[in-house]
Amino acid sequence: EALKSRLNDVEDSLTERKASYSFNEAIKTIVAFANSVPENRSAVLFIGIDDNGNVNGVEGADKLQQKIMTDCANKVYPPIYPTVVALNIDEKSVIAVEITNCPKKPYFSGPAYIRRGSESIKANEEAYNDLIMNNYD
């Protein structure tokens, strides 16, 4: 129910929507969340909902949940273990990927990403150094 209540949140540093699953876009967002979410908060990537909040749903929700978990464990360093659940919205399956504060920053799937407002961007040298320093203070 807590995740469903966030469906209508505007996209920002803690909420993102994707109409469908694209490995590159989803992993970029997940890594950015892992590098940016503050303590005692969580960030959510909804898959199956477009930027305007229209519910498209996803096919094969069970397999997609498994793929996301596998991708996060095997294609991100260090591995990320998000909470991945299927929600029934308007009789369609929507995947919610919830990321809490991750202690082993920085995370990579190639470049390190961070959130800047509603965007996932490559961490510049200053942001990268902040990720390193904030992890080891």
C-alpha positions as CSV (number, residue, x, y, z in Angstrom):
1,E,0.0,0.0,0.0
2,A,2.9,2.4,0.7
3,L,4.2,1.9,-2.8
4,K,0.8,2.3,-4.4
5,S,0.5,5.6,-2.5
6,R,3.6,6.9,-4.3
7,L,2.3,6.2,-7.8
8,N,1.0,9.7,-8.2
9,D,4.2,11.4,-6.8
10,V,5.9,13.7,-9.3
11,E,9.2,12.4,-10.8
12,D,12.0,13.8,-8.6
13,S,15.1,12.5,-6.9
14,L,13.2,9.7,-5.3
15,T,10.6,8.7,-7.9
16,E,10.9,7.6,-11.6
17,R,8.5,6.0,-14.1
18,K,9.3,4.0,-17.1
19,A,6.7,2.8,-19.6
20,S,8.6,-0.4,-20.2
21,Y,11.8,-2.2,-19.1
22,S,14.9,-1.2,-20.8
23,F,18.0,-2.7,-19.1
24,N,20.2,0.5,-19.8
25,E,17.6,2.9,-18.6
26,A,16.5,0.9,-15.6
27,I,20.0,0.1,-14.4
28,K,21.0,3.7,-14.8
29,T,18.1,4.8,-12.6
30,I,18.7,2.1,-10.0
31,V,22.4,2.9,-9.7
32,A,21.6,6.6,-9.5
33,F,19.1,5.9,-6.7
34,A,21.6,3.7,-4.8
35,N,24.2,6.5,-5.0
36,S,21.8,9.2,-4.0
37,V,19.0,8.1,-1.7
38,P,19.3,9.7,1.8
39,E,19.2,7.7,5.0
40,N,15.8,6.7,6.3
41,R,14.3,7.3,2.8
42,S,13.6,5.1,-0.2
43,A,13.5,5.7,-4.0
44,V,11.1,3.9,-6.3
45,L,11.3,3.1,-10.0
46,F,7.9,2.1,-11.4
47,I,8.0,0.1,-14.6
48,G,4.8,-0.1,-16.6
49,I,3.7,3.6,-16.0
50,D,4.6,6.3,-18.4
51,D,5.9,9.8,-17.5
52,N,2.3,11.1,-17.5
53,G,1.1,8.5,-15.0
54,N,-0.7,6.4,-17.6
55,V,-0.7,2.7,-16.6
56,N,0.6,0.6,-19.5
57,G,1.4,-2.5,-17.4
58,V,4.1,-5.1,-18.2
59,E,3.9,-8.6,-19.6
60,G,5.4,-11.4,-17.7
61,A,5.7,-9.6,-14.3
62,D,7.2,-12.7,-12.5
63,K,10.0,-13.1,-15.1
64,L,10.7,-9.4,-15.2
65,Q,11.0,-9.2,-11.4
66,Q,13.6,-12.1,-11.6
67,K,15.4,-10.3,-14.4
68,I,15.7,-7.1,-12.5
69,M,17.0,-8.9,-9.4
70,T,19.5,-10.8,-11.5
71,D,20.7,-7.7,-13.3
72,C,21.1,-5.8,-10.0
73,A,23.1,-8.6,-8.5
74,N,25.2,-9.5,-11.5
75,K,25.6,-6.3,-13.6
76,V,26.1,-3.7,-10.9
77,Y,29.2,-3.4,-8.7
78,P,28.9,-3.8,-5.8
79,P,25.7,-5.7,-6.2
80,I,22.4,-4.0,-5.3
81,Y,19.5,-6.0,-3.7
82,P,16.4,-3.8,-4.2
83,T,12.9,-4.8,-3.1
84,V,11.1,-5.7,-6.4
85,V,7.3,-6.2,-6.3
86,A,4.5,-6.5,-8.8
87,L,1.5,-4.3,-8.1
88,N,-1.9,-4.7,-9.6
89,I,-3.0,-1.3,-10.9
90,D,-6.1,-0.9,-13.0
91,E,-6.0,-4.7,-13.6
92,K,-2.5,-4.4,-15.1
93,S,0.8,-5.5,-13.6
94,V,3.3,-2.7,-12.7
95,I,6.7,-3.4,-11.2
96,A,8.0,-1.3,-8.3
97,V,11.7,-1.4,-7.7
98,E,12.4,0.2,-4.3
99,I,15.9,1.2,-3.3
100,T,16.8,2.2,0.3
101,N,20.0,3.9,1.4
102,C,22.9,1.8,0.3
103,P,26.0,1.7,2.4
104,K,28.6,0.5,-0.1
105,K,28.7,3.6,-2.4
106,P,29.6,4.2,-5.1
107,Y,27.7,1.8,-7.2
108,F,28.5,1.3,-10.9
109,S,27.0,-0.2,-14.0
110,G,29.7,1.4,-16.1
111,P,29.8,5.0,-15.0
112,A,28.6,6.1,-11.6
113,Y,25.2,7.8,-11.7
114,I,23.5,10.2,-9.3
115,R,20.1,11.9,-9.2
116,R,19.8,15.5,-10.0
117,G,16.2,16.5,-9.6
118,S,14.2,14.1,-11.8
119,E,17.2,13.0,-13.9
120,S,19.8,10.3,-13.6
121,I,23.1,11.8,-14.6
122,K,26.7,10.7,-14.8
123,A,28.6,11.7,-11.7
124,N,31.2,14.3,-12.5
125,E,34.6,14.1,-10.7
126,E,33.4,16.3,-7.8
127,A,30.2,14.2,-7.3
128,Y,32.2,11.0,-7.6
129,N,34.7,12.2,-5.0
130,D,31.8,13.1,-2.7
131,L,30.4,9.5,-3.1
132,I,33.7,8.1,-2.1
133,M,34.2,10.5,0.8
134,N,30.7,10.2,2.2
135,N,31.0,6.4,2.3
136,Y,34.3,6.5,4.3
137,D,33.7,9.3,6.8
